[in-house]
Amino acid sequence: MEKLKVEEVFRNFSNIKALVIGDAMVDSYRWGAVDRISAEAPIPIVTVSRQENRLGGAANVSLNLQALGATPVLVSMVGNDMKGDIFMELLQKRQLSDAGIMRSDRRETTVKTRILSGTQQMVRVDEETTELINADEEELVFQRILSLVDQNSFDIVIFVDYDKGIITKTLIERVTELAQSKGIMIAVDPKKRNFYNYPGVNLFKPNFKEFKEGLKLQIAKNDFEAILEAAEKFKKEHKLDVIFITLSELGVIISNGVKQNHFPAEIRDIADVSGAGDTVIAVASLCLAAGLPTKFMAQLSNLAGGLVCEKSGVVPIDSERLKHEARKIKISH
């Protein structure tokens, strides 16, 4: 892709406002060294030397949008607990708006703690609530969304579902109706519980595991023809514009009638795949909102997802690196 066109694409991204709705969390890391086995059980002892908290889930999608120059506003609910305080501090540190964040006494802030020796993950400990928000909380979330939509000119709504209970079927219905009445595009990163609850959205981006489980399919990840056939059927039944299925090391499949529908992954030195899906939905959503061709969306998202896998832990995309790589591989417009 020509240099001027790459710059133009990223300039377009900087004009986009995105409303991100979903499960936000804290990704916590403990790095150390293993030099002995426990006397209590046959397990390694990790002597922790460094720790760090990062924004995860829907908040990491927001960070990726911000890194690409867009303006995200995150709507989520965290607990009225110390972990929620950490989350709010991280939002402030990363200069993300807290206008859409609500706190609940009956919910626990989701924290995923990863314990690593070097770059090797030894164990992950999850603290979370997966129960759906109740009717009162759902009303609170929807009223906050209404208020934000009234105050901002959003180009796209992005549902980021980590199956922690913030996104309910009726919330999806109400927000979808609101967005469509305002001419706002809708992108979705789904999970199994709400897989069938997004009719009529513009972009539906499951990973292969979510797609296979959602449709209850027995299908191989490298059977691109069968995957595409199932995707086309699901797209037609649910009146979706684009289905974008990520296949990790095998790339992506896109279903919207384009001639080329499978895009292999770029060869990378993979350090950690966590957070790659957040980057892919962020890049794909911006391409959609900017009116860029579907083939371009697939290639740029695929590239971005590979780049973040080179980093340890959940990190947002490096915008300058993505620009550089986009020029080098000559992405077709």
C-alpha positions in Angstrom: 0.0 0.0 0.0 1.3 3.4 -0.9 2.7 5.5 2.0 0.2 8.3 1.4 -2.7 5.9 1.6 -1.5 4.4 4.8 -1.3 7.9 6.4 -4.8 8.7 5.1 -6.3 5.5 6.6 -4.8 6.3 10.0 -6.0 10.0 9.8 -9.5 8.7 9.1 -9.2 6.5 12.3 -8.5 9.6 14.3 -11.9 11.1 13.4 -13.8 8.1 14.7 -15.7 8.0 18.0 -16.5 4.5 19.3 -18.9 3.4 22.1 -17.5 0.2 23.6 -19.9 -1.8 25.7 -18.9 -4.9 27.6 -17.0 -6.8 30.2 -14.0 -4.8 31.5 -11.4 -6.2 33.8 -7.9 -6.0 35.3 -5.1 -8.1 33.8 -2.6 -8.6 36.6 0.9 -10.0 36.1 3.5 -11.5 38.5 6.9 -12.2 37.0 9.6 -14.2 38.8 12.0 -17.1 38.6 11.6 -20.8 39.4 14.6 -22.3 41.2 13.0 -25.0 43.3 10.1 -27.4 43.8 7.7 -27.0 46.7 8.1 -29.5 49.6 4.3 -29.3 50.1 3.4 -30.6 46.6 5.2 -31.4 43.3 4.8 -27.9 42.0 7.3 -25.1 41.1 7.8 -22.2 43.4 7.9 -18.8 41.6 9.8 -16.1 43.4 8.1 -13.0 42.3 10.3 -10.0 41.4 8.0 -7.8 39.5 4.2 -7.2 39.2 2.0 -5.0 37.1 -1.7 -4.4 36.5 -3.1 -3.6 33.1 -6.5 -2.9 31.6 -8.2 -6.0 30.1 -11.3 -7.1 28.2 -13.4 -4.3 26.8 -11.0 -1.8 28.4 -8.2 -3.3 26.3 -10.3 -2.9 23.2 -10.7 0.8 24.2 -6.9 1.0 24.6 -6.4 -0.4 21.1 -8.9 2.1 19.6 -7.1 4.9 21.5 -3.7 3.7 20.2 -5.0 3.9 16.7 -6.1 7.5 17.2 -9.8 7.0 17.7 -11.8 8.3 20.6 -13.4 5.4 22.7 -15.9 5.7 25.4 -16.2 2.5 27.5 -19.5 1.4 29.1 -19.1 -1.3 31.8 -19.8 -2.1 35.4 -17.1 -3.0 38.0 -17.4 -3.9 41.7 -17.3 -1.5 44.5 -14.2 -3.2 45.8 -10.4 -2.6 45.9 -10.0 -4.2 42.5 -12.5 -1.8 41.1 -10.4 1.1 42.6 -7.4 -0.3 40.7 -9.4 -0.5 37.5 -10.5 3.2 37.9 -6.9 4.2 38.6 -5.7 2.4 35.4 -8.4 4.1 33.4 -7.2 7.5 34.6 -3.5 6.6 34.1 -4.3 5.7 30.4 -6.4 8.8 29.9 -9.6 6.9 29.1 -13.0 8.3 29.9 -14.7 7.0 32.9 -18.1 8.5 31.9 -19.6 5.1 31.1 -18.2 3.2 34.2 -20.7 2.2 36.9 -19.9 0.4 40.1 -22.0 -2.2 41.9 -22.0 -3.5 45.5 -23.2 -6.9 44.3 -20.6 -7.5 41.6 -16.9 -8.4 41.8 -14.4 -6.7 39.6 -12.9 -9.3 37.2 -9.2 -9.8 37.7 -7.1 -12.3 35.8 -3.8 -12.9 37.5 -1.1 -14.5 35.5 2.1 -15.9 37.2 5.0 -16.2 34.9 8.6 -17.5 35.0 10.3 -15.4 32.4 7.8 -15.5 29.5 6.4 -18.9 30.5 3.0 -18.7 32.1 2.8 -21.0 35.0 -0.7 -20.5 36.2 -3.7 -18.1 35.8 -6.0 -17.2 38.7 -9.4 -15.7 37.9 -11.5 -13.7 40.3 -14.8 -12.9 38.8 -18.6 -12.7 38.7 -20.3 -14.3 35.7 -23.9 -13.8 36.8 -25.9 -11.6 34.5 -26.6 -8.1 35.7 -30.1 -7.8 37.2 -32.9 -5.7 35.7 -32.1 -2.6 37.8 -28.4 -2.7 36.8 -29.4 -3.3 33.1 -31.6 -0.2 33.2 -28.8 1.8 34.8 -26.4 0.7 32.0 -28.9 1.5 29.3 -29.7 4.9 30.7 -26.0 5.7 30.8 -25.7 4.6 27.1 -28.7 6.8 26.2 -27.0 9.7 27.9 -23.7 9.1 26.2 -25.3 8.7 22.7 -27.2 12.0 23.3 -23.9 13.8 24.2 -21.6 12.3 21.5 -21.7 11.6 17.8 -20.6 8.0 17.8 -19.6 6.3 14.5 -19.7 2.8 15.8 -20.9 0.7 18.8 -18.7 -2.2 19.7 -20.1 -5.0 21.9 -17.2 -6.8 23.7 -18.6 -9.9 25.4 -16.3 -11.8 27.7 -19.3 -13.7 29.2 -19.0 -12.0 32.6 -22.6 -10.8 32.7 -22.6 -7.1 31.6 -24.2 -7.9 28.2 -27.7 -9.3 28.3 -30.1 -10.2 25.5 -32.5 -7.3 26.3 -29.6 -4.8 26.5 -28.4 -6.0 23.1 -31.9 -5.5 21.7 -32.3 -2.0 23.2 -28.8 -0.8 22.2 -29.1 -2.3 18.7 -32.5 -0.6 18.1 -31.0 2.7 19.4 -27.9 2.5 17.3 -29.8 1.6 14.1 -32.2 4.5 14.7 -29.3 6.8 14.9 -27.5 5.3 11.9 -24.6 4.1 14.1 -22.8 0.9 12.9 -22.5 -2.1 15.2 -19.6 -4.5 15.6 -19.6 -7.5 17.9 -17.0 -9.8 19.5 -19.4 -12.5 20.8 -19.3 -15.3 23.3 -21.5 -18.5 23.4 -24.2 -17.2 25.8 -25.3 -14.4 23.5 -24.1 -15.9 20.2 -27.6 -15.9 18.6 -28.6 -12.5 20.0 -27.1 -10.1 17.5 -29.4 -10.1 14.4 -28.8 -7.4 11.9 -25.4 -6.1 13.1 -22.7 -4.9 10.6 -19.7 -6.9 11.8 -19.8 -10.2 13.8 -16.3 -11.4 14.8 -16.1 -14.7 16.7 -12.9 -16.7 17.0 -12.9 -20.2 15.7 -13.7 -21.8 19.1 -16.6 -19.4 19.7 -17.9 -20.0 16.1 -17.7 -23.8 16.4 -19.3 -23.9 19.9 -21.9 -21.3 19.0 -23.1 -23.3 16.0 -22.4 -26.7 17.7 -20.3 -27.8 14.7 -17.8 -30.6 14.4 -15.4 -29.0 12.0 -11.6 -28.7 11.6 -9.9 -25.3 11.8 -8.2 -25.9 8.5 -11.4 -26.8 6.6 -11.9 -23.3 5.2 -14.5 -24.4 2.7 -16.8 -25.9 5.4 -16.2 -22.9 7.8 -17.1 -20.4 5.0 -20.2 -22.4 4.1 -21.4 -22.4 7.7 -20.6 -18.7 8.0 -22.5 -17.8 4.9 -25.6 -19.7 6.2 -25.4 -18.1 9.6 -24.9 -14.6 8.1 -27.9 -15.0 5.9 -30.2 -16.3 8.7 -29.2 -13.5 11.0 -29.0 -10.7 8.4 -25.4 -9.8 9.2 -23.3 -7.7 6.9 -19.9 -9.3 7.6 -18.7 -12.3 9.5 -15.1 -12.3 10.4 -13.7 -15.5 12.0 -10.2 -15.5 13.5 -8.3 -18.7 13.2 -5.2 -17.8 15.3 -2.1 -19.2 13.5 -4.2 -20.0 10.3 -5.2 -16.4 9.8 -8.8 -15.2 9.3 -11.9 -16.1 7.2 -14.3 -13.4 6.1 -17.8 -13.9 4.8 -19.5 -11.1 2.9 -19.2 -12.2 -0.7 -15.6 -11.1 -1.4 -13.8 -13.3 -3.8 -10.8 -13.9 -1.5 -12.2 -15.1 1.9 -9.2 -16.7 3.7 -6.2 -14.6 4.7 -3.3 -16.5 6.1 -1.5 -15.2 9.2 1.8 -13.4 8.9 4.6 -15.5 10.2 5.6 -14.0 13.7 7.7 -14.9 16.7 4.7 -15.6 19.0 5.3 -14.6 22.7 1.7 -14.5 23.9 -1.7 -14.7 22.1 -3.7 -13.1 25.0 -5.4 -9.9 23.9 -5.0 -10.5 20.2 -8.8 -10.7 19.7 -9.2 -7.3 21.4 -6.8 -5.8 18.8 -8.5 -7.5 15.9 -12.0 -6.3 16.8 -10.7 -2.7 17.4 -8.9 -2.6 14.0 -11.8 -4.2 12.1 -14.3 -1.9 13.7 -12.4 1.2 12.7 -12.0 -0.1 9.2 -15.8 -0.6 9.1 -16.6 2.8 10.5 -14.1 4.4 8.1 -15.9 2.8 5.1 -12.8 0.8 4.1 -13.0 -2.3 1.8 -13.6 -5.6 3.5 -10.5 -7.2 2.1 -8.5 -4.3 3.6 -10.2 -4.8 6.9 -9.3 -8.5 7.0 -5.6 -7.9 6.1 -5.0 -5.0 8.4 -6.8 -6.7 11.4 -4.9 -9.9 10.7 -1.6 -8.1 10.7 -2.4 -6.2 13.9 -3.4 -9.3 15.7 -0.1 -10.9 14.8 1.9 -7.9 15.9 0.5 -7.9 19.5 1.3 -11.6 19.8 5.0 -10.7 19.7 4.6 -9.0 23.0 4.2 -10.7 26.4 0.9 -10.1 28.1 -2.1 -8.1 27.0 -0.9 -5.0 25.2 -2.6 -2.5 22.8 -1.3 -2.3 19.2 1.7 -0.1 18.4 0.2 2.3 15.8 3.5 3.3 14.2 4.7 -0.3 13.9 1.4 -1.2 12.3 1.7 1.6 9.8 5.3 0.5 9.0 4.3 -3.1 8.5 1.2 -2.1 6.4 3.5 -0.2 4.0 5.9 -3.1 3.8 3.4 -5.8 2.9 1.6 -3.5 0.4 -1.9 -4.0 1.6 -4.3 -3.6 -1.3 -6.9 -0.9 -1.0 
